[in-house]
Amino acid sequence: MWRYFKVGRGELFRILAKLRWVANSQDKSFERALAFVLAYCRRHTDWFT
């Protein structure tokens, strides 16, 4: 699947970074997960450490 998403990966991260994400409940897990992914968006490894 990597070959299909590799081309648009950078654009996807730019869009995610520009949009303002706000949780509509007290659960902030999506916001934390998105912040984590965006912090590692420039890495090109198979696993996050």
C-alpha positions as CSV (number, residue, x, y, z in Angstrom):
1,M,0.0,0.0,0.0
2,W,3.0,2.3,0.5
3,R,3.4,2.9,-3.2
4,Y,-0.2,4.2,-3.5
5,F,0.1,6.6,-0.5
6,K,3.7,7.6,-0.9
7,V,2.9,10.3,-3.6
8,G,0.3,12.1,-1.6
9,R,1.9,11.6,1.9
10,G,3.4,15.1,2.1
11,E,0.3,16.8,0.9
12,L,-1.8,14.9,3.4
13,F,0.4,16.0,6.3
14,R,0.3,19.6,5.1
15,I,-3.5,19.5,5.0
16,L,-3.6,17.9,8.5
17,A,-1.2,20.5,9.9
18,K,-3.2,23.4,8.4
19,L,-6.6,22.3,9.7
20,R,-7.7,23.2,13.2
21,W,-8.7,20.0,15.0
22,V,-10.8,20.3,18.1
23,A,-12.3,17.5,20.1
24,N,-16.1,17.8,20.7
25,S,-15.8,15.8,23.9
26,Q,-13.5,15.5,26.8
27,D,-11.6,12.7,25.0
28,K,-8.5,14.3,23.6
29,S,-7.0,11.0,22.3
30,F,-7.4,12.0,18.6
31,E,-5.7,15.3,19.2
32,R,-2.8,13.6,21.0
33,A,-2.5,11.0,18.3
34,L,-2.6,13.6,15.5
35,A,0.1,15.7,17.3
36,F,2.3,12.6,17.6
37,V,1.9,11.7,13.9
38,L,2.6,15.3,12.8
39,A,5.7,15.4,15.0
40,Y,7.1,12.4,13.2
41,C,5.8,13.2,9.7
42,R,9.3,13.8,8.3
43,R,10.6,10.5,9.4
44,H,10.7,7.7,6.8
45,T,11.0,4.6,9.0
46,D,8.7,1.7,9.4
47,W,8.2,2.2,13.1
48,F,7.9,5.1,15.5
49,T,10.1,4.9,18.5
